[in-house]
Structure formats: C-alpha cells, structure tokens
Amino acid sequence: MEYRRLGKSGLPVSALSYGSWVTFSHQLGVEQALETMGAAYEAGVNFFDNAEVYAGGRSETIMGEALRQAGWPRDSYIVSSKVMWGSVDDPKPTQRGLHRKHVFEACHDALRRLQVDYLDLYFCHRPDINVPMEEIVRMMTELIHQGKVLYWGTSQWSAQQLAEAYGVARQYHLIPPTMEQPQYSMLHRDKVEREFLPLYESMGLGTTTFSPLYFGILTGKYNDGIPADSRANLAGYEWMRENIESDEGRANLEKVRRLTPIAAGLGTTMSRLAIAWCLKNPHVSTVILGASRVEQVHDNLRALELLSQLTDDVMTTIDEVLANKPAPPETY
C-alpha cells in the first residue's frame, strides 16, 4: 500500500480507502462489512469513510459494530463521518444542516454509532447557505478543541466556499478545513483538476475523492446495456439509469468502449485502469472505493500495480479518448 499525506497535514492516509455509501446502504450486514473491511485493512487500507445520512445512520452502526468485532488498535485506522442531511427520514429543521446545534449533536450520534471516542475526519456534507460561515468554522474548531474530531473538511464545496472558510478561520484564529471530498474520475474532472488548483498550494488542501468508477460506468459493465442485477435497476437509483441512457451517458459509454482496449493492452481491467488514473493525480490524497465482496476489494486494490505503467504516453492516449481535459485556470 502507498500512503500519502492528507494535504498539508502530517496524517498518512492510504492511497486507496474504503467507503460505505453503496455497500452498507443496500447490502446491510455486519458480517459482510467485517469481511470486506477486514480484507481492505489487511491490505494496508487505513481510512474508512462514512456519513450520517447513509442508510439513515445504519451505515455508521454497521461499521461501528464491525470495528468493535475487528478489535483493531484505534491508532491503526482512520474513520470519518459527514454532517448535513441528518439521519432520519423527513428531518425537522433542527435535525439537518450545518448550524451549531445539528453539527454538535450529529457528531455525538456518529461517535455513538461508530463506537469510537473521536472522529479522525469530519466533513461538512455539502455547503449550507443558511448558516454563516463563521458559525460553521467555529463549531468545527470547537469539536477539535474538545477532542471529538482531529481534522475537519468539506464535501462537494466550491473553491469559493473553501476560500471563504479558510479566510474566516484566519481572521478569527480558528482551524481551517484540511481536506475536501469531491467526486473525481475520468468522466468528472473539472473541480479537482481546474477549480481547486490554486488551493492545493495556498491552503494545502487535501482530497479524499469518491466515485472513481463514475457510478459503475467506467467498469465497462454497461457497454452492452444495463444488466438486470446492476445498481441502475435498484429503487432509488433511477437517476443512474437516466444518466446512462441520456445523450451524455451514451457518449460516455462510447469513450469507455474505446478505453477498454487500452486497459487490455496494459494487461488489466477498465475498473483498475480508472482507479489508477485517479491515483496518478498528485493532488489526490486518497481514492475512496466501494466494494460489497472481498473479491472486489482485492481486485480494486490491484490498481496500485498499474501506476508505473501509466507513462506520459499512456496518459496522453487516454486524454485523447476522453477529450475532456480541463483548461488550466487563467493567471494574472
């Protein structure tokens, strides 16, 4: 396993990490979680990602029980959660958002469900325009001072919002965000490669990227249609089917079909190539993977073996197929 610093912090995070969003939301079970998390941990994965909203809080409960049964030393792994949407259906105004009350209570709920004394990473899960930035930054700082959180960050924020949080922290002598959790893949590049580019140096921003397979499209399994047992046929995932069947979705599938021979030429699969491609970006601290079976964990982790094969020539060939490389930001 390769380990990278989380932004400008000294925290070493495994280049590949394990997320519970899909796995625990639809295939709930402590035994299965323990098996897949254990396979990842044994391979050197040290970061396990979660959120209050996943499966209405049950995802945290399952992961917490799996961690308890695993009995790993607490100083050997990193566990996170995210706050914003709440953990109950149809939440009341005080049960969601980034206001002081919900952030405080959601943190305590996450600690209880995950069965840990502190969260290594705590994310603001989307921005909340109804709450002053100072209130958000001050609450996160207080949680760190209380020892309930070690590092705080954001998920799916804009560069402008991150810069505002950083400025507020500096103005009031508070703790700024350390990391952002954006979507990043061959088919979703602009935010990580262009919008955040000035922040890696000025803020020392770390990134815990998710969806490297672009909701499964980059695995190649949709190249010949939507399989009956795929996520795109699950209730609640109608948006995925619409995405695949849209004009843009069909264009993306054509790109995947053209990328598949490149993967084969490297002696690998599209899934591994897509994950390794994300890792090739030096601004990526870790790539969050989702796996419901031990075999998937092992297969995805083999993406690390590809890094040395992704030469400049190979990356250029991939970019020619993708035709979506963001233009660099203007400088003055």
Secondary structure as the mmCIF struct_conf table of DSSP 4:
data_model
#
loop_
_struct_conf.conf_type_id
_struct_conf.id
_struct_conf.beg_label_comp_id
_struct_conf.beg_label_asym_id
_struct_conf.beg_label_seq_id
_struct_conf.end_label_comp_id
_struct_conf.end_label_asym_id
_struct_conf.end_label_seq_id
STRN STRN1 TYR A 3 ARG A 5
TURN_TY1_P TURN_TY1_P1 GLY A 7 LYS A 8
BEND BEND1 SER A 9 SER A 9
STRN STRN2 PRO A 12 SER A 14
BEND BEND2 ALA A 15 ALA A 15
STRN STRN3 LEU A 16 GLY A 19
HELX_RH_AL_P HELX_RH_AL_P1 TRP A 21 HIS A 26
BEND BEND3 GLN A 27 GLN A 27
HELX_RH_AL_P HELX_RH_AL_P2 VAL A 30 GLU A 42
TURN_TY1_P TURN_TY1_P2 ALA A 43 GLY A 44
STRN STRN4 PHE A 47 ASP A 49
TURN_TY1_P TURN_TY1_P3 GLU A 52 VAL A 53
HELX_RH_3T_P HELX_RH_3T_P1 TYR A 54 GLY A 57
HELX_RH_AL_P HELX_RH_AL_P3 ARG A 58 ALA A 70
TURN_TY1_P TURN_TY1_P4 GLY A 71 GLY A 71
HELX_RH_3T_P HELX_RH_3T_P2 ARG A 74 SER A 76
STRN STRN5 ILE A 78 VAL A 83
BEND BEND4 MET A 84 TRP A 85
BEND BEND5 SER A 87 ASP A 90
HELX_RH_3T_P HELX_RH_3T_P3 PRO A 93 GLN A 95
BEND BEND6 ARG A 96 HIS A 99
HELX_RH_AL_P HELX_RH_AL_P4 ARG A 100 LEU A 114
TURN_TY1_P TURN_TY1_P5 GLN A 115 GLN A 115
BEND BEND7 ASP A 117 ASP A 117
STRN STRN6 LEU A 119 HIS A 125
BEND BEND8 ARG A 126 ARG A 126
TURN_TY1_P TURN_TY1_P6 ILE A 129 ASN A 130
BEND BEND9 VAL A 131 VAL A 131
HELX_RH_AL_P HELX_RH_AL_P5 MET A 133 HIS A 145
TURN_TY1_P TURN_TY1_P7 GLN A 146 GLY A 147
BEND BEND10 LYS A 148 LYS A 148
STRN STRN7 VAL A 149 SER A 155
BEND BEND11 GLN A 156 GLN A 156
HELX_RH_AL_P HELX_RH_AL_P6 ALA A 159 GLN A 171
TURN_TY1_P TURN_TY1_P8 TYR A 172 HIS A 173
HELX_LH_PP_P HELX_LH_PP_P1 ILE A 175 PRO A 177
STRN STRN8 MET A 179 GLN A 181
STRN STRN9 GLN A 183 GLN A 183
STRN STRN10 SER A 185 SER A 185
TURN_TY1_P TURN_TY1_P9 MET A 186 LEU A 187
STRN STRN11 HIS A 188 HIS A 188
HELX_RH_AL_P HELX_RH_AL_P7 ASP A 190 ASP A 190
HELX_RH_PI_P HELX_RH_PI_P1 LYS A 191 GLU A 195
TURN_TY1_P TURN_TY1_P10 PHE A 196 PHE A 196
HELX_RH_AL_P HELX_RH_AL_P8 LEU A 197 SER A 202
TURN_TY1_P TURN_TY1_P11 MET A 203 MET A 203
STRN STRN12 GLY A 206 THR A 209
STRN STRN13 PHE A 210 PHE A 210
TURN_TY1_P TURN_TY1_P12 PRO A 212 GLY A 216
HELX_RH_3T_P HELX_RH_3T_P4 ILE A 217 THR A 219
TURN_TY1_P TURN_TY1_P13 GLY A 220 ASP A 224
BEND BEND12 GLY A 225 GLY A 225
TURN_TY1_P TURN_TY1_P14 ALA A 228 ASP A 229
BEND BEND13 SER A 230 SER A 230
HELX_RH_3T_P HELX_RH_3T_P5 ARG A 231 ASN A 233
BEND BEND14 LEU A 234 LEU A 234
TURN_TY1_P TURN_TY1_P15 ALA A 235 GLY A 236
HELX_RH_AL_P HELX_RH_AL_P9 GLU A 238 GLU A 245
BEND BEND15 SER A 246 SER A 246
HELX_RH_AL_P HELX_RH_AL_P10 ASP A 247 GLY A 265
TURN_TY1_P TURN_TY1_P16 LEU A 266 GLY A 267
BEND BEND16 THR A 268 THR A 268
HELX_RH_AL_P HELX_RH_AL_P11 MET A 270 LEU A 279
TURN_TY1_P TURN_TY1_P17 LYS A 280 LYS A 280
BEND BEND17 ASN A 281 ASN A 281
TURN_TY1_P TURN_TY1_P18 PRO A 282 HIS A 283
BEND BEND18 SER A 285 SER A 285
STRN STRN14 THR A 286 LEU A 289
BEND BEND19 SER A 292 ARG A 293
HELX_RH_AL_P HELX_RH_AL_P12 VAL A 294 LEU A 301
HELX_RH_3T_P HELX_RH_3T_P6 ARG A 302 GLN A 309
HELX_RH_AL_P HELX_RH_AL_P13 ASP A 312 LEU A 322
HELX_LH_PP_P HELX_LH_PP_P2 LYS A 325 GLU A 330
#
